[in-house]
Amino acid sequence: MRKTTKRSEKIGAESAASGNAGIPAPGEGKRGEAGYLGYLLRQAGAAHRLRMERALTDLGITPPQFVVLTMLVAYPGISGADLARLAALTPQTVSVIVGNLERDGAIERRPHPVHGRIQQIGVTEAGLALLKQCRTRVKKLEAQMIEGFSAGEEQVIRRWLASLAREGEAGGLQALS
């Protein structure tokens, strides 16, 4: 058991009493327009993921499972490694997700017709029905995200986000000298 001192007890009591008084709310201080763009992207991504989790939870699916199903439908016959890259997940995570989706009957694995050791992953009818329900909910979330933007502004945002992703794939932004 760790021995505490009066000083450490006082510091702990001060921290507990202050709560989150020094931490700005999202959208304020460095968590707002004055913040670093990378942090703001991370903060927005975390908030969006939480909204997606809440929207999909009663369907028994997680946001990464939704992404995997989406990519399997969009790009049939892709390998597990390609699926991991497309979903921006590790191969190990994709392996677990595929196992869970298979257990739940949303996907099925079949031997490749030519290469016996390769397995193809296909989305079942139940998986397609689940994905349809998920898409309806995710489209509502996306509509809320772009509310107040014109179609042109939305296109600029999409182009900017896609360019950031391309730059990441190509090795990132050039270091400033």
C-alpha positions, 0 to 999 in steps of 0.5 A, spaced: 500 500 500 502 506 498 503 511 503 501 518 502 503 525 505 499 531 507 502 534 501 499 529 496 493 529 500 492 536 499 494 536 492 489 530 491 483 534 494 485 541 490 484 537 484 478 534 486 475 540 488 477 544 482 474 539 477 474 541 470 475 548 471 481 549 467 479 545 461 475 549 456 469 546 453 469 543 446 469 549 441 473 554 446 480 556 447 485 551 444 479 546 443 476 551 438 478 556 432 484 557 436 487 550 436 491 546 432 488 543 426 490 536 427 487 537 434 481 539 431 480 534 426 482 529 432 477 532 436 471 532 431 473 525 429 472 522 436 466 526 437 463 523 430 465 516 432 461 517 439 455 519 435 456 513 430 457 508 436 450 511 439 446 511 433 448 504 431 449 500 438 442 498 438 443 494 431 449 491 435 454 494 430 460 498 431 463 504 427 469 499 425 464 493 423 460 498 419 466 501 415 468 493 414 461 492 411 461 498 407 468 496 404 466 489 403 460 491 399 463 497 395 470 492 393 467 485 393 473 480 393 478 484 396 483 481 400 484 482 408 490 486 407 486 491 402 480 491 407 485 493 413 488 499 408 481 501 406 478 501 413 484 504 416 485 499 421 490 494 423 490 487 420 489 484 427 483 488 428 480 487 421 481 479 423 477 480 429 471 484 426 471 479 420 470 473 425 465 477 429 461 479 423 461 472 421 459 469 427 453 474 427 451 471 420 453 478 416 458 475 412 461 469 410 468 466 408 468 461 402 474 458 399 477 462 393 475 458 386 482 458 384 487 459 390 485 454 395 489 457 401 485 464 400 478 465 403 474 470 400 469 474 404 462 476 402 456 479 405 450 475 406 443 477 405 443 479 413 449 483 412 446 487 407 440 488 411 444 490 417 448 495 412 442 498 409 439 500 416 446 502 418 447 507 412 440 510 414 442 512 420 449 514 418 446 518 413 442 522 418 448 524 422 452 526 416 446 531 414 447 534 421 454 535 420 453 539 413 447 542 416 448 550 414 453 549 409 452 550 401 453 544 396 459 548 394 462 549 401 461 541 402 464 539 396 470 544 398 470 540 405 470 533 402 476 535 397 480 538 403 479 532 407 480 527 401 487 531 399 489 530 407 488 523 406 492 522 399 498 526 402 498 521 408 498 516 404 504 519 400 508 520 406 505 526 409 506 534 408 513 536 407 517 538 413 517 546 413 525 548 413 
